[in-house]
Amino acid sequence: MKFKRAGMVTKLLLLILLAVSMTTFLNLRSQAKTLAQQQAALEEANQRQRQENEALSAAIAEKDDPERIAEVARKRLGLVAPGEIVFYDSGN
């Protein structure tokens, strides 16, 4: 009878251990899925930032280009070259 009781306690302990292990496993699996989603979002943000950095680097490389300076002066500042005539369409 003593052996049978020890077997019952052992089975109960194994069942509890199995339940705790499964709960821990499922929790870790959920955390891993969440972290994988966060990693994907961060990689996407990183890629966008790299593209923006490349565009800014290209703009810095072109900063002394006379054509680029003239384009910026025309579009952003509304300047014209000497001798040019500007026509504005007032029909719109």
N, C-alpha and C positions, 0 to 999 in steps of 0.2 A: 504494500500500500504506500509505503514511503517513496518508492521509485515512481509509482504512478502519479503521485502528487508533485514530485519534482518535475516530471515530464509535463504536467499541466502548467506549472509556473513557467517553465522554460518556453512552452508554446505561447503563453500569454506575453512574456517578455519579447519574444521574437515578433509577435504580431504588433506590439507597441513600437518596437524598433523599425519594423517595416513601414508602419504608418508614418512615423516621424521622418524616415528616409524619403518616402514618396512625397510628403508635404514639402520637405526641403528641396527635393529635386524639381518639383513643379514651380516652386518659388524662384529657384535659380534659373530655370528655363524661361520664365516670364521676364526676369531681369535681363537675361541675355538678349531676348527679343527686343526689349525696350532700348537697350544699349546699341544694338545693331541698327535700329531705326535712327537713333541719335547720331550714330557714326555716319550713316548715309546722308543725313541732313547737313552735317558738318562738312562732309566731303563736297557736297554740292555748293555750299556757301564758300568753301575754300576755292573751288574752281571759278566761281563768279568773281571772287576777289582777285584771283590771278589774272583773269581776263581784263578786269578794270586796271590792274597794275600795268599790264602790257600796253593798254591803250594810253595810259598816262605817260609811260616811258616813251612811247612813240611821239606823243605830243611834245614832250621835253626835247626829244631829238630834233624835232622840226621847229623849235622855238626861234632859231636864227635864220630860217629860210625866208627870203624876201617875199616870195609869193604867199606864204602862209601869213606873214605879217600884214600884207595888203588885204588878204581875205578877211582876217579878223577885223582890221580897221573898217572895211566896208560893211560887213555884216553886223558886228556888235556895236561899233561906234558911229556908224553912219557917215563916215568920212569919204571924200572923193579925191581923186588925183587932180593936180592943178590942170586947168583947161577942160575938164570934163563938165558936162552939163547933165543935171539930174532932172528927170521928169517924174512927177508923181501922178498916179492915176486917182483922180478924185471921184470917179464914177462908182466906186465900190462903197 
